[in-house]
Amino acid sequence: MRCLLILELENGKPSRSSLATVTASKKLAEDIDILILDTEVNDDVLNSIDAENVYHFSASPKNLLAEEIVKILETLSIKYDFILSPSGTFSKNFMPRLAANLDKQMISDVTNIHDKNTFDRPIYAGNAIATIRSDEKIKLITIRSTAFEPYSNENSNKNAKLISLNLPEEAKFNKFVSKEESKSERPELSSARIVVSGGRGIGSTENFKIVESLADKLGAAVGASRAAVDAGYISNDYQVGQTGKVVAPELYIAIGISGAIQHLAGMKDSKVIVAINKDEDAPIFQVADYGLVGDLFSTIPEITKLI
């Protein structure tokens, strides 16, 4: 059995979600290769993952589109039994397209691997688990990284074979226009140890500074409910939930969040959940380990001051 893993990098190192996907891949295949959508293959990459072959580009790719990534994967797919990628906005952009082009079933958001053909994935906003059996010759799988521990490689892997790929032809049906990047000193939301999230109860973009101040004091990432995003208080990059990012930090602080089922689906695996809301009947208190009923505009600044 052979597995190809699409590796995502953060600051030149494999992301936490990628390392968790490596852990999952070890349950499926003996031989694992990785594809890096970049030219850079440094010691951090080689030492962190026990791979036989490492595919990378001969020239630096500029703003690869899903259509172009799929061309590469289609060519490589004939060599593999499994193609894995971390669940997230990046893989959602190309994995379904690859599945359609190959006419294969895609299995998304896998949280448990029973054997090489049987997998668990959450359904109904995480309130039920579906067990799926697939007999596809090539299995296309995205891994929910919060369900697996990051892989730790104890052996140096500098002897991995580096295979250089030519850049794909430009996409015929899509065109790159522009990209805007927002830089932050805060931890990445999907891999942060502490997350402080705000909901509709925050009331405005200006008031969201209360959430950000507490997050900065704790060295935490900032998150938000869909209601806060839809209200325009913060961009959808920060959305936690079924249609946003799935997180499982050691500490999750929910401020002014009622606890809609879609939001709970994205954070209920957090180790400790603290809820702060003026409505004592808010559903968020049913999943919280600690709850504080009170006015967030007075309690949060006071908590921030005490830290």
N, C-alpha and C positions, 0 to 999 in steps of 0.2 A: 504494500500500500504506500502511495506517495501523496504528499500534501504540499500545496503551494499556498504560502501565506503572504498577503499583501501587508507590508510593514509601514506603519505611520511613524514619522519622526517628530520629536519635539526638541528643538535646539540641538539637533544633530544626534540625539539619542532616541532609542525606541520608546514610544509612549507607553504609559501604564496599560492602556487598553490593548496595545499590540502584544505586550508581554503576557497579559492574561490570555490572549488568543493563542499564544505559543503553548501555554499550559494546556489549553483545550486541544490543540492539535496533537499533543503527545499522546492523547487518549485514542487517537484515530489512526495514526500512521507512524511507521518506524523511520521513514525517510522524509525529512522536511526541507523544503527549499523556500527562500524568501524573495520577494520582489520589492525593490525599493524604487519608488518613482522619483529618483534623483540620481545625480552622479556621485554623491558623497557616500563612501563606504569606509568609515573609520573604525578604530579599534573598539570604541564603545559599542558599535553595532555588532561587530564580529564576536566580541567576548560575551555579549549578553544573550545571544541566541545560538543554540546548537544546531546549525544548519549545514547541509552538504554543499548546496549551491546558492549563490547570492546573485540575483539578476539586478543589474543597474544600467543606467544609460551612458552611452559613450560621450554624449554632449548634454549640457544642462537643458532640461525641458522647461519651456516657458508656458505656464498656465495651461496645463493639460486639461482637456475636457473629457467628460465621461465617454463620449464617442471614441476618443483616441485611446483611452485606457482599455476599453473593451476590445479594441483591435489587438492590443498586445496580449491580453488574457485569452482571447480566442485562439491565438497562435500557440500559446503555451499550454492550453487546457488539455490537449490530447495526451500529454505526458502524465496527467495526474488523476487520482481518484477523488481528491478533495481540493476545493479552493476555498480558503477561509479569509475573512476580514473582520475586524472589530465592528460591532454595530455602531452606527453613528451617521451623521449627515454626509460624511465623505462616502461611505460604502453604499448608502441609500441612493447615491447619485449614479453609481455604475453597476452594482451587483444585479438589480432587477433587469437592467438592459442586457447584461451578459446572459442571464438566465433565459431571457426571451430569444436572444440570438442563437443560443445553443439548444433551445427547446428543452430545457431542463427545469425541474422543480427547484425553487429557492427555499431554503429553510432559514428563517430570520430569527434573531434574538434568542439563540439557543442558550439555555441556562443549565442544562445537564446533559451529559452524554452517557447513555446506557451501554451502547456498543457501537460498532461502526455503521449501523443502519438505523439506530433508534435514538431519538432526541426528545428533550423536553423544551417547550417554549411557552411563555405566558400568553394568555388570551383574556378577553373581557377586562381590559385595563388591569391585568395582573391578579384578578380575583379567581382565576382558574388556570390550571396548567394542562396544556395539550401534549400528549405523547405521540410523536410522529415517527412512522417507519417509512424509510425511503429505500427503494432498490435501484435508484438511478446509478448509472455507471460512473458519472461525474456528479459529485454532490457539492452544491454551492451553498455555503453556510456563513452566516454572520453570527458573531459571538457576543452575548451581553457580558461585557468585561467585569461588571460588578459581581458576577456569579463565580468567577475563577480567580485564584490568587495569581499575582504576577510571577512569571517564570524566573527562576534564579539559576543561572548556568554556572556551575562550579569549575568547569573546564574551559580553558582558553580555546577559542575556535578560529584562530587566525589562519588555519589551513583550509578553510572553506574555499571552494572554487568560485572565483569571481567571473561572471559571465556578462559581457558587455552587450547591450541591446542598442540597435539603431532607433532613433526617434521615429514614431509612427507618422504616417501622412496626416496632414491637417484635416480636421473634421470637415465633411462636406455639407452637413445640414445645420451646424451650429458655428457660431463665431464668438470668440472672446472679445468682450467690449472693455471692461475695466474691473478692477478689484480694489475694494477699500478694506484695509486692515485696521482693527482697533487694538492698540497695544495697552497692556495693563501689567502692573507690578504684582497683581494678585495671582494666586494659584489658578491653574486651569480648573474650570468648574467640574468636569467629569472625573478628575482624579484628585481633587482636594480632600484633605483630612477633615476640614471644617467647612461647612457651607452655611451662609446666612441668607435666607430668602425672604423677599417681601411680596405681599399680595395686594389685592384691591384695597384693603384697609389702609394702605400707605397714603392713598389719596391724590398724589401728584408726583411729577418728576422731581420737583424741588424737595419734596418730603423724603424721597428715596435716599437722600444723603444720610438720613438717620441709619438706614440699613448699611450703607457703605462705611460709615464711621465705625460701627460695631465690627464689621467684617475686617476692617483695617487693624483695629486693636487686637483682634484674635488671629490675624494672619490668615484669614479665611477667604474663600471665593464667594462671590455674590451670585445669588440665584433669584428667580422670580416665578410666580404662578402665571398661567396663561391669562388670567383676568388682568393682571398688572401689565402684561405685554400688550394685550388687546386694547387696554386703556391708554397706551402710549407712554407709560411711565418709564419704560426701559426697553431696550431692543430685544428681539427674539433670540439673540445669541445666549441670553441668560435664562431662557425658559426651561424649567424643570417639569417633567411630566410625560404623559403618554406620547404627546406630539413634540416633546422637547428632548432634553438630555435626561438620561437615567443616571442617578448618582447613589452612592452608598458610602458616605463619609463616616468617620467615627462620631462626629457630632453634626446634627442638622438642626438649625434654629429657624423656625417658621414664624414670621412676624406678620400679623394681619392677614393670614391665609386661612380661609374657612375650612379647606380640606376636601375639595371636590375629588371624586374618584380618579379623575384623569391625572390630577397632581400627585395623589398618593401613589399611583402606579410608578412614578418616577423617583420616589424617595423613601418608600416604606422599608427598604432593606438597610437603611441607615442604622448604625449601631445604637446611637442614642438620639432621640428626637425631643426637642424642646419647643413647645408651642406657646405663643404669646398672642392673645386675642381678647377683645372686650366682651365677646359673645361666649358665655360659658357653655352653650349648647353646640358650638361649632364642631363639626365632625373631626377636625384635626386632633381634638383632645382624645378621641377614641384610640388613636395610634401613638399618641405622644407618651414618652416615658416621664416627662415633667411638663406641667402646664402652669401658666400664669394668666389669670383673668385680670385684665387691667387695660388702661389706656396706653397704647404703645408710645404716644408722643411724650408721655412723662416717664414711663418705665424704661424705655430703651436708652434715652440720654443718661439716665441715672445709672443703669447697668454699665454703659460705656465708660462713664466717669470713674466707676469703681474698679475697672480692670487695669 
